Amino acid sequence: MDRPVPFILLGLGPVGRTLVRQILDTHKAVAQRTGFQFVLVGIADSSGLMLEREGIPEEMLLKILQDTDERRKLNGVIDLHPHTKLNEVYRPGMIVIDATHSTDAVPRLKDAVEAGCGIVMANKVPLAGEWAKAKWFYDHPLIRYEATVGAGLPIISTLRYLLDTGDEITSIEASVSGTLGFLCTALELGLPYSVAVANARNLGYTELDPRDDLSGYDIVRKALILARTAGWPLEMNSLSSEPMYPPTWISQTVEDFMKALPSLDEIYAAQVRLAQNEGKSLRYVAHLTSKGGRVGLTPVARDGYIGSKSGPVNSVAIYTHRYRELPLVISGPGAGPEIKAAGVMEDMLQLANVLQNKLQTMNE
Ligand SMILES: NC(=O)c1ccc[n+]([C@@H]2O[C@H](COP(=O)([O-])OP(=O)(O)OC[C@H]3O[C@@H](n4cnc5c(N)ncnc54)[C@H](OP(=O)(O)O)[C@@H]3O)[C@@H](O)[C@H]2O)c1
């Protein structure tokens, strides 16, 4: 018999919206395979919260998704509650998903855990904040965050499995940006940097402001999440990073920034040539150890586990006491809302098992 698992979704951007569609599209197959039936009882964006305690009917959900397309807010479509109303709804066994992009929802997440709910994070921001505050997310048994690095690839669960079986992680090398992977491949094919960035932007691989990707900041966040999961409580300032534009360009308009890019073409063409002359590939890589790390463009072996991958493929190589000579490598497409939403769903399934066992124990 299907066991209903109520859940609440915070955030209706591409990831949240794709997750809703994916759950609607797959609920029969998932229920048949796992016995769990996910029931969406609440959705929220920054304008407020919509609740339907018995579950939002499918037709209503589809209409809401349609009416909030193009970044229209929920409060323009339907009457909403304030986010604080969540505290009245939380109950043990429920799952709350954070698909927002800030720390604003953290108080709501803490209340949820307090009430016996599980949390699934798609949002990296709270996990990459200062360790004293972020520690809670890593330590709590009812919090999952697989989709924050490598989207649907089993990277976080592999790090945890290694630690749980008594291994010790010694270093990690990671290429975890689909966008910069795409860019590096375009540079290797001989495209000027300015053209490669414009193409990536036109194809939707970068944010509207490509500096959000080219700063490398998002990769520093992912690197910090990897390091902390590996058991190294690093802070942001223990990782050096290398933006792919001069720091003074930060204050330019996006238009001026795009116009200025050709002046960097020769710099990046020279870096590609240098790597190629050494028989190497240029990739944007994070190198991490317990002491800290570096995130930036790096020449890597052309036939290695990172250099041999092209386009928006993510690769993470984990060196441990057991995987000393050859690393354990996880590799595959790691970008895009579809894959990311699937990563969130996998976390939901894992948590559903834990939460149902907890409920059963409470009822015995
Ligand atoms: N898109 C991807 O492929 C991708 C890839 C890797 C990682 N991620 C991460 O996954 C997360 C979600 O991605 P996204 O692209 O869907 O993000 P997004 O486009 O920034 O959307 C964020 C959503 O959160 C809502 N929100 C903001 N504050 C809130 C609050 N306090 N309570 C409830 N909702 C709130 C926003 O509402 P308003 O619209 O009203 O502001 C918006 O609906 C982000 O952290 C992102 O970094 C996404």
The ligand as an SDF file (V2000), in Angstrom:
LIG
                    3D

 48 52  0  0  0  0  0  0  0  0999 V2000
   18.9720   26.0500  -11.8340 N   0  0  0  0  0  0  0  0  0  0  0  0
   19.9050   25.1190  -11.7320 C   0  0  0  0  0  0  0  0  0  0  0  0
   20.1510   24.2930  -12.6210 O   0  0  0  0  0  0  0  0  0  0  0  0
   20.7250   25.0220  -10.4730 C   0  0  0  0  0  0  0  0  0  0  0  0
   21.9460   24.4030  -10.5550 C   0  0  0  0  0  0  0  0  0  0  0  0
   22.7110   24.3050   -9.4000 C   0  0  0  0  0  0  0  0  0  0  0  0
   22.2420   24.8170   -8.2200 C   0  0  0  0  0  0  0  0  0  0  0  0
   21.0310   25.4160   -8.1370 N   0  0  0  0  0  0  0  0  0  0  0  0
   20.5970   25.9090   -6.8190 C   0  0  0  0  0  0  0  0  0  0  0  0
   19.2770   25.4370   -6.4700 O   0  0  0  0  0  0  0  0  0  0  0  0
   18.5620   26.4850   -5.8130 C   0  0  0  0  0  0  0  0  0  0  0  0
   17.2980   26.7660   -6.5940 C   0  0  0  0  0  0  0  0  0  0  0  0
   17.6770   27.1210   -7.9300 O   0  0  0  0  0  0  0  0  0  0  0  0
   16.7510   28.0080   -8.8630 P   0  0  0  0  0  0  0  0  0  0  0  0
   17.5200   28.2160  -10.1130 O   0  0  0  0  0  0  0  0  0  0  0  0
   15.4000   27.4180   -8.9270 O   0  0  0  0  0  0  0  0  0  0  0  0
   16.7220   29.3570   -7.9630 O   0  0  0  0  0  0  0  0  0  0  0  0
   16.0480   30.7820   -8.2250 P   0  0  0  0  0  0  0  0  0  0  0  0
   15.6780   30.9320   -9.6550 O   0  0  0  0  0  0  0  0  0  0  0  0
   16.9250   31.7790   -7.5630 O   0  0  0  0  0  0  0  0  0  0  0  0
   14.6620   30.7070   -7.4130 O   0  0  0  0  0  0  0  0  0  0  0  0
   14.6120   30.8210   -6.0210 C   0  0  0  0  0  0  0  0  0  0  0  0
   13.1690   30.7270   -5.5630 C   0  0  0  0  0  0  0  0  0  0  0  0
   13.1400   30.8780   -4.1380 O   0  0  0  0  0  0  0  0  0  0  0  0
   12.0960   31.7900   -3.7720 C   0  0  0  0  0  0  0  0  0  0  0  0
   12.3530   32.3680   -2.4390 N   0  0  0  0  0  0  0  0  0  0  0  0
   13.2420   33.3170   -2.0900 C   0  0  0  0  0  0  0  0  0  0  0  0
   13.1900   33.5340   -0.7490 N   0  0  0  0  0  0  0  0  0  0  0  0
   12.2650   32.6750   -0.2520 C   0  0  0  0  0  0  0  0  0  0  0  0
   11.7620   32.4030    1.0660 C   0  0  0  0  0  0  0  0  0  0  0  0
   12.2290   33.0370    2.1420 N   0  0  0  0  0  0  0  0  0  0  0  0
   10.8100   31.4410    1.2130 N   0  0  0  0  0  0  0  0  0  0  0  0
   10.3290   30.7820    0.1440 C   0  0  0  0  0  0  0  0  0  0  0  0
   10.7700   30.9860   -1.1340 N   0  0  0  0  0  0  0  0  0  0  0  0
   11.7160   31.9440   -1.3320 C   0  0  0  0  0  0  0  0  0  0  0  0
   12.1310   32.7970   -4.8980 C   0  0  0  0  0  0  0  0  0  0  0  0
   10.9480   33.5420   -4.8720 O   0  0  0  0  0  0  0  0  0  0  0  0
   10.8230   34.9640   -5.6630 P   0  0  0  0  0  0  0  0  0  0  0  0
   10.8380   34.6230   -7.1330 O   0  0  0  0  0  0  0  0  0  0  0  0
    9.5260   35.4610   -5.1620 O   0  0  0  0  0  0  0  0  0  0  0  0
   12.0090   35.7760   -5.2240 O   0  0  0  0  0  0  0  0  0  0  0  0
   12.2460   31.8410   -6.0990 C   0  0  0  0  0  0  0  0  0  0  0  0
   10.9850   31.2760   -6.3810 O   0  0  0  0  0  0  0  0  0  0  0  0
   19.4920   27.7080   -5.7950 C   0  0  0  0  0  0  0  0  0  0  0  0
   20.0720   27.7990   -4.5240 O   0  0  0  0  0  0  0  0  0  0  0  0
   20.5240   27.4150   -6.8690 C   0  0  0  0  0  0  0  0  0  0  0  0
   21.8040   27.9280   -6.5880 O   0  0  0  0  0  0  0  0  0  0  0  0
   20.2690   25.5490   -9.2530 C   0  0  0  0  0  0  0  0  0  0  0  0
  1  2  1  0
  2  3  2  0
  2  4  1  0
  4  5  1  0
  4 48  2  0
  5  6  2  0
  6  7  1  0
  7  8  2  0
  8  9  1  0
  8 48  1  0
  9 10  1  0
  9 46  1  0
 10 11  1  0
 11 12  1  0
 11 44  1  0
 12 13  1  0
 13 14  1  0
 14 15  2  0
 14 16  1  0
 14 17  1  0
 17 18  1  0
 18 19  2  0
 18 20  1  0
 18 21  1  0
 21 22  1  0
 22 23  1  0
 23 24  1  0
 23 42  1  0
 24 25  1  0
 25 26  1  0
 25 36  1  0
 26 27  1  0
 26 35  1  0
 27 28  2  0
 28 29  1  0
 29 30  1  0
 29 35  2  0
 30 31  1  0
 30 32  2  0
 32 33  1  0
 33 34  2  0
 34 35  1  0
 36 37  1  0
 36 42  1  0
 37 38  1  0
 38 39  2  0
 38 40  1  0
 38 41  1  0
 42 43  1  0
 44 45  1  0
 44 46  1  0
 46 47  1  0
M  CHG  2   8   1  16  -1
M  END
$$$$
